[in-house]
Amino acid sequence: MKILVTSSTGLTGKAVVKALASKSIEVRAMIHSDIKADEMLSLGASETIVGDIASYDDLLSVMRGMDAVYYICPTAREDEAEIGKMAIKAAKETGIKRFMYQSVLHSIEPELPHHRQKHEIERALVNSGLIYTIVQPAPFMQNILNAKEALVNSKVFVQKFFTRTDSVNRINLIDVGDFGSCVAEIALGTWYHFATLELCGSQNLSASEMLLEMEKVIGQKIELKYISDDEIRKSMFERNIPEYSIETLLKMFHHYNGGDFCGSDFATSTILKRVPTTFTEFLNRELK
């Protein structure tokens, strides 16, 4: 089987490429620049191909000769839905037999712009006539530890998910390695055709529960630090992230803080045939 993975150089793309390759699947990694080629080959990609995900001609080029596509679109793009529909059209034109789409957990949530766009792609895919599988991952554990250095060195948990230690909102998190393993199993199984799968971790955690687990692993008291919207805007602006993307991500964080973002690990556990990695197991692996 030959599978194209788009946006392959991001966190999830790398995990998916590595997991697919571990199952002896030939992976073509779509990259934006040759700079990333050696890294993707080291993860197990059979080949890399440079292309712009927003170019229809490039999509046709990278999909030719493939049996299936695992489609990831960079999150919070203003044209995400348009690009997704274009990818579906290219898949049909090039004879792709199967289209696997990485959406997001609770894509039906109308308050979040990128959820609305992903839901629009889901609808287009369901009506496309292609054999499809839609995967809807919970937020990744790796993303909540973006400020890992501060946690290890200063014992401060810097984040945007909880305003205070006593915040009552709960969030489901999945380890990206577990997610990649699920995708590899899904790619090999015909019983996942036409399925929409919520892929979540085994726990829905509050701020106090996360801090408790961190303190157990590190062995010291952990301080919770909430990043302000202005700090986020300044940081992202300095990295040339478009204003639409910044405001979309801020709305996402506000939504997380406004209530629960929970999920069930039923699909993940069934596919992996084991309980997904717990937050404590993840911390032990990443921090020790």
Salt bridges, closest charged atoms under 4 A:
GLU39 OE2 - LYS14 NZ 2.73
GLU39 OE1 - LYS36 NZ 3.75
GLU47 OE2 - ARG28 NE 3.03
ASP67 OD1 - LYS97 NZ 3.96
ASP79 OD1 - ARG77 NE 2.90
GLU80 OE2 - LYS118 NZ 2.60
GLU109 OE1 - HIS255 NE2 3.86
GLU111 OE1 - HIS255 ND1 3.57
GLU120 OE2 - LYS85 NZ 2.44
ASP166 OD1 - ARG164 NE 2.82
ASP175 OD1 - ARG285 NH2 2.71
ASP178 OD1 - ARG274 NH2 2.66
GLU185 OE2 - LYS23 NZ 2.79
GLU213 OE2 - LYS216 NZ 3.63
GLU215 OE2 - LYS221 NZ 3.83
ASP229 OD1 - LYS160 NZ 2.42
ASP229 OD2 - HIS254 NE2 2.83
ASP230 OD1 - ARG233 NH1 3.51
GLU238 OE2 - LYS234 NZ 2.66
GLU247 OE2 - ARG233 NE 2.88
ASP260 OD2 - ARG170 NH2 3.11
GLU286 OE1 - LYS148 NZ 3.61
GLU286 OE2 - ARG285 NE 3.22
